[in-house]
Amino acid sequence: MYTPPQPYPYAPPPPPRPLRRWWQHPALIIVLLVVFPPAGIALAWTSLWKKSQKIVATVLSGLWFLLPFLTSDPPEDDAKAERPAATASPSPTPTPTPSETEEAPVMPALVGGDYASAEQVVTDNLGRAYAAYKDVDLPAEYGTWLVCFQRPDAGAPVTSMVPVVYLTQPGVPCPKSPNTVLHKPTPKPTPPPKPRPTTQPPTTAPEPEPEPTQEAVEEDVYYRNCTAVRAAGAAPIHRGEPGYARHLDRDGDGVGCEN
């Protein structure tokens, strides 16, 4: 029986690796890929790297090389053409200031005159007119009313404050100060106090004393002794007469002071 020959028990050795040149050194290729991508890409494909590594290195180095061109600014001419033309804004007109020699208008003397003469000064400077008495209202037409007070005072600059005048009706004297009351209200009479109820009983007039009768007068007569009876001209005094008493009748016969 035929026996086939046995395969060679040992695998053949791998082929020898090609020698690496100095320009194929990985460090040199990486530096060139960063500093000068075209030379780095060329050396990468001559190196001993794998094909996938060469593709990745080529793509990254190419993007790195094109990046400055993609992000560069447009030319100045194009930029100037795209920019809108700036419109010149008008310069602010300086406000004219009065010269030092120009004098500011002053407030004339208005007190004592009528409002018709002062109306132009007041209205031209946005002033107002009021009644000098606060309980009096200005009528629709008050040109004949007299000026009692003015603000600002005569001679002061008109622009120092808004002109104000206080008027009064012709024939009515000016008050001592503005906003004075002309018609003072009359005070209401105070009602008398109501009488308070008292708890004391009503007093009655005393009844007149009755005049003494003749009998009472006779009973009140009293003689101390006969001398008093004789002095009264009643001697002799009998029993029953006014003033008779037992001490005047010694003998008891009913007749006293006989002697």
Disulfide bonds with the S-S distance in Angstrom:
Cys148-Cys174 1.99
Cys226-Cys257 2.11
